[in-house]
Amino acid sequence: MDISIYYLLAGLAVLYIAVRIYNRKGSKRRKSRKFMEGYERRDKSGDKDKN
């Protein structure tokens, strides 16, 4: 029974490390802004003139 607690804690530690690595890669991807490539904001004042 005592050793199973250690197995559980080791599994949780591995899961925690995997999630941290995945989130770090995602934050680097967001910082690079490659997903926003080619995006142009609409001019709010231009939209009002069209109405």
N, C-alpha and C positions, 0 to 999 in steps of 0.2 A: 504494500500500500504506500509506503514512504517513497519508493522510487518512482511511482507513477506521477506523483506531484512534480518531480523534477522533469519528467518527460513532458508534462503539460506546460510547465513554465518555459522549457526549451522551445516547444512548438509555438507558444505565444511570442517569444522573442524573435524567432525566425519570421513569423508573420508580420511583426512590427517592423523589422528591418526591410522586408520586401515592400511594404506599403510606403515606408520612408523613401526608398530608392525610386519607386514609381512616381510619387508626388514630386520629388526633386526633378525628375526628367520632365514632368508636365510643366513645372514652373519655369524651367529653362526654355521650353518650347513657347510659352506665353511671352516671355521676355523678348524672344527673338522677333516676335510679331510677324512671322512668316504667314500665319493664317490670315492676316489683315492685308496681305499684298494685293495691290490693285483696288483697294477700297477707297472710295472718295465720299467724303461727307457732303450731304446736301446743304446748301445754303438756306438757312431759315428765312432770311429776308427775301430771297428769290422765290420761295414758295408763296409768300403772302402777295407778291406782285401778280402772280398768275391767277389768283382768285378774283 
